[in-house]
């Protein structure tokens, strides 16, 4: 007779205390963050961006008179990350944990390198009399950030699946250059839409990019939680994935809240850093 596979670890009678502990912590952190962040949906998005981005006004797009929650580069990074994850799930790769072909990985690494090079060039312009290759532009920050975000999703998503699921699928999240080309095309469309600077378009993109910050932080913190508690590869379905994901969300929001409080105490404003000439 075949052995009966044990049930998923979450939630069971043994893990219900952990479930309630995580839920309680999540509620406390969410309420604390809501009470200590600006009003309105865009204000909450600003608070997320405030925790991880310099938000320099001249390096950001604007929705009317309001600055986007993230600078142009970070907007691209997190929009690209969300786009990558959504397209992989839509392609039926929601639990894919296998490595992509080498040619795909090489291109993803080049996307990351391109953003790094543009970022270094942009940083050099902040130092007086320091030579740089070209004048930075927000459209270039957005573009290199977008492709970097796509690369990050393609590299991190399979690792996340390998850590979370009991039965992750041993196939690549991005199987070939054609699939990568499809994601790149969608990214190019998003870039074009953002560059119209139409408030009707920028508003949802602002919210999606801020959600992308929480998504990446949550996935990273969830993996750390599972490795720290030796609970990786336990989830068989989304119900079983609740505790590690909730723990990751709690930790990510706690980090955002902590950085928000420290930064606001130091600067006294929810605005971005002010750098002459930026």
C-alpha positions as CSV (number, residue, x, y, z in Angstrom):
1,X,0.0,0.0,0.0
2,X,1.3,3.5,-0.9
3,X,2.2,5.7,2.0
4,X,-0.3,8.4,2.8
5,X,1.2,11.8,2.5
6,X,0.9,14.0,5.6
7,X,-1.5,16.9,5.4
8,X,-0.3,20.4,4.9
9,X,1.3,22.0,7.9
10,X,-0.9,25.1,7.8
11,X,-3.2,25.4,9.5
12,X,-3.3,22.4,11.9
13,X,-4.0,22.0,15.6
14,X,-0.2,22.3,16.1
15,X,0.1,25.5,14.3
16,X,-3.1,27.3,15.3
17,X,-1.2,29.3,18.0
18,X,1.2,30.5,15.3
19,X,-1.8,31.3,13.1
20,X,-3.4,33.5,15.8
21,X,-0.1,35.0,16.7
22,X,0.6,36.0,13.1
23,X,-2.9,37.4,12.7
24,X,-2.7,39.4,15.9
25,X,0.7,40.9,14.9
26,X,-0.6,41.6,11.4
27,X,-3.7,43.5,12.7
28,X,-1.5,45.5,15.1
29,X,1.0,46.5,12.4
30,X,-1.7,47.3,9.8
31,X,-3.6,49.5,12.2
32,X,-0.4,51.2,13.4
33,X,0.7,51.9,9.9
34,X,-2.7,53.2,8.8
35,X,-2.7,55.6,11.8
36,X,0.8,56.9,11.1
37,X,0.6,57.4,7.4
38,X,-0.9,60.2,5.2
39,X,-4.6,60.2,4.5
40,X,-6.1,58.8,1.3
41,X,-5.2,56.0,-1.0
42,X,-2.5,57.9,-2.7
43,X,-1.2,59.0,0.7
44,X,-0.8,55.4,1.8
45,X,1.0,54.6,-1.4
46,X,3.3,57.6,-0.7
47,X,4.1,56.1,2.7
48,X,5.1,52.8,1.1
49,X,7.4,54.7,-1.3
50,X,8.7,56.9,1.4
51,X,10.2,53.8,3.1
52,X,12.3,52.6,0.2
53,X,12.8,55.5,-2.2
54,X,14.5,58.9,-2.1
55,X,11.5,60.4,-3.8
56,X,13.5,63.3,-5.2
57,X,10.9,65.6,-6.9
58,X,12.9,66.2,-10.1
59,X,13.5,62.5,-10.6
60,X,9.8,61.6,-10.3
61,X,6.7,61.8,-12.4
62,X,3.7,63.8,-11.2
63,X,0.0,63.2,-11.1
64,X,-1.1,66.8,-11.5
65,X,0.5,68.6,-8.6
66,X,1.1,65.4,-6.6
67,X,4.4,63.6,-6.9
68,X,4.3,59.9,-7.6
69,X,4.9,57.6,-4.6
70,X,8.2,56.4,-6.1
71,X,10.8,58.0,-8.2
72,X,10.9,57.2,-12.0
73,X,13.4,54.4,-11.5
74,X,11.7,52.8,-8.6
75,X,8.3,53.2,-10.3
76,X,9.8,51.2,-13.2
77,X,11.4,48.6,-10.9
78,X,8.2,47.7,-9.1
79,X,5.9,48.0,-12.1
80,X,8.2,45.6,-13.9
81,X,8.2,43.2,-10.9
82,X,4.4,43.1,-10.8
83,X,4.2,42.7,-14.6
84,X,6.7,39.8,-14.5
85,X,4.8,37.9,-11.8
86,X,1.4,38.5,-13.3
87,X,2.5,37.3,-16.8
88,X,4.2,34.2,-15.3
89,X,1.0,33.3,-13.4
90,X,-1.1,34.0,-16.4
91,X,1.1,31.7,-18.5
92,X,0.4,28.9,-16.0
93,X,3.7,29.1,-14.2
94,X,2.3,30.0,-10.8
95,X,4.3,27.3,-9.1
96,X,7.3,27.1,-11.5
97,X,10.6,26.7,-9.7
98,X,12.9,25.5,-12.4
99,X,15.8,27.5,-13.8
100,X,15.3,29.4,-17.0
101,X,17.6,28.6,-20.0
102,X,21.1,30.2,-19.8
103,X,20.3,32.7,-22.7
104,X,17.3,34.0,-20.8
105,X,19.3,34.3,-17.5
106,X,22.0,36.2,-19.4
107,X,19.5,38.7,-20.7
108,X,17.9,39.2,-17.3
109,X,21.3,39.9,-15.8
110,X,22.0,42.4,-18.5
111,X,18.7,44.1,-17.7
112,X,20.0,44.5,-14.1
113,X,23.4,45.7,-15.2
114,X,21.8,48.3,-17.5
115,X,19.9,49.8,-14.6
116,X,23.0,49.7,-12.5
117,X,25.0,51.6,-15.1
118,X,22.3,54.2,-15.6
119,X,22.1,54.6,-11.8
120,X,25.8,55.1,-11.4
121,X,25.8,57.7,-14.2
122,X,22.8,59.4,-12.6
123,X,24.5,59.4,-9.1
124,X,27.6,61.0,-10.6
125,X,25.7,64.0,-11.6
126,X,25.0,64.8,-8.0
127,X,28.7,65.2,-7.3
128,X,30.0,68.6,-8.6
129,X,32.6,68.5,-11.3
130,X,32.4,64.7,-11.6
131,X,32.4,63.5,-15.2
132,X,29.5,61.4,-16.4
133,X,28.6,59.9,-19.7
134,X,25.2,61.6,-20.4
135,X,22.6,63.7,-18.8
136,X,20.1,61.5,-16.9
137,X,16.5,61.5,-18.0
138,X,13.4,60.2,-16.3
139,X,12.3,58.2,-19.3
140,X,15.6,56.3,-19.1
141,X,15.3,55.8,-15.4
142,X,11.8,54.4,-15.9
143,X,12.9,52.2,-18.8
144,X,16.0,50.6,-17.1
145,X,14.0,50.3,-13.9
146,X,11.2,48.5,-15.7
147,X,13.5,45.9,-17.3
148,X,15.3,45.5,-14.0
149,X,12.0,44.7,-12.3
150,X,11.1,42.1,-15.0
151,X,14.6,40.5,-14.4
152,X,14.1,40.5,-10.6
153,X,10.7,38.8,-10.9
154,X,12.1,36.2,-13.3
155,X,15.0,35.3,-10.9
156,X,13.2,35.6,-7.5
157,X,9.8,34.1,-8.3
158,X,11.1,30.5,-9.0
159,X,13.1,30.7,-5.7
160,X,10.0,31.8,-3.8
161,X,8.0,28.8,-5.3
162,X,10.8,26.4,-4.4
163,X,10.6,27.6,-0.8
164,X,6.9,27.8,-0.3
165,X,5.3,24.9,-2.1
166,X,5.4,21.2,-1.2
167,X,4.9,20.3,-4.9
168,X,6.5,23.1,-6.8
169,X,6.8,22.5,-10.6
170,X,10.3,21.7,-12.0
171,X,9.9,23.9,-15.1
172,X,11.2,27.4,-15.8
173,X,9.1,30.5,-15.0
174,X,10.4,32.0,-18.3
175,X,10.9,29.1,-20.7
176,X,12.5,30.8,-23.7
177,X,13.4,34.0,-25.4
178,X,10.0,34.2,-27.1
179,X,8.3,34.3,-23.7
180,X,10.8,36.9,-22.4
181,X,10.2,38.9,-25.5
182,X,6.4,38.9,-24.8
183,X,7.1,40.3,-21.3
184,X,9.5,42.9,-22.7
185,X,6.8,44.0,-25.2
186,X,4.3,44.5,-22.4
187,X,6.8,46.4,-20.4
188,X,7.4,48.7,-23.4
189,X,3.7,49.3,-23.6
190,X,3.6,50.2,-19.9
191,X,6.6,52.5,-20.4
192,X,4.8,54.3,-23.3
193,X,1.7,54.7,-21.2
194,X,3.6,56.1,-18.3
195,X,5.4,58.6,-20.5
196,X,2.2,60.1,-21.6
197,X,2.0,61.5,-18.0
198,X,-1.7,61.4,-18.2
199,X,-3.1,61.5,-14.6
200,X,-5.7,58.9,-15.5
201,X,-3.0,56.5,-16.4
202,X,-0.4,57.5,-13.8
203,X,-2.8,57.1,-10.8
204,X,-3.3,53.3,-11.1
205,X,0.3,52.9,-12.1
206,X,1.3,54.7,-8.9
207,X,-0.9,52.3,-6.8
208,X,0.4,49.2,-8.6
209,X,4.1,50.2,-8.2
210,X,3.5,50.7,-4.5
211,X,1.8,47.4,-4.3
212,X,4.9,45.9,-6.0
213,X,7.0,47.2,-3.1
214,X,4.8,45.3,-0.6
215,X,4.8,42.2,-2.9
216,X,8.6,41.9,-3.1
217,X,9.1,42.7,0.5
218,X,6.5,40.2,1.5
219,X,7.9,37.4,-0.7
220,X,11.4,38.0,0.7
221,X,10.3,38.2,4.3
222,X,8.1,35.1,3.8
223,X,11.1,33.1,2.5
224,X,13.2,34.3,5.5
225,X,10.4,33.3,7.9
226,X,10.1,29.8,6.4
227,X,13.9,29.2,6.4
228,X,14.1,30.5,10.0
229,X,11.3,28.3,11.2
230,X,12.3,25.3,9.0
231,X,8.8,25.3,7.5
232,X,9.8,25.5,3.8
233,X,8.0,23.3,1.3
234,X,5.0,22.7,3.6
235,X,2.2,24.4,1.7
236,X,0.0,22.4,-0.6
237,X,-2.5,25.1,-1.4
238,X,-3.1,28.8,-0.6
239,X,-4.8,28.0,2.7
240,X,-1.6,26.2,3.7
241,X,0.5,29.2,2.5
242,X,-1.4,31.6,4.7
243,X,0.8,31.6,7.8
244,X,4.2,32.2,6.0
245,X,2.7,34.8,3.7
246,X,0.9,36.6,6.6
247,X,4.2,36.5,8.5
248,X,6.0,38.0,5.5
249,X,3.3,40.7,5.1
250,X,3.5,41.6,8.8
251,X,7.2,41.9,8.7
252,X,7.3,43.9,5.5
253,X,4.7,46.4,6.8
254,X,6.6,46.6,10.1
255,X,9.7,47.5,8.2
256,X,7.9,50.1,6.2
257,X,6.3,51.6,9.4
258,X,9.7,51.6,11.2
259,X,11.5,53.4,8.3
260,X,8.6,55.8,7.9
261,X,8.7,56.8,11.5
262,X,12.5,57.2,11.6
263,X,12.6,59.2,8.3
264,X,9.8,61.5,9.3
265,X,11.3,62.1,12.7
266,X,14.6,63.1,10.9
267,X,13.1,65.2,8.1
268,X,9.7,66.4,9.4
269,X,8.1,65.9,6.0
270,X,6.6,63.2,3.8
271,X,8.3,64.8,0.8
272,X,11.4,63.5,-0.9
273,X,15.0,64.4,-0.3
274,X,15.9,67.9,-1.5
275,X,19.2,67.9,-3.5
276,X,20.4,71.0,-5.3
277,X,20.2,70.5,-9.0
278,X,18.2,67.3,-8.8
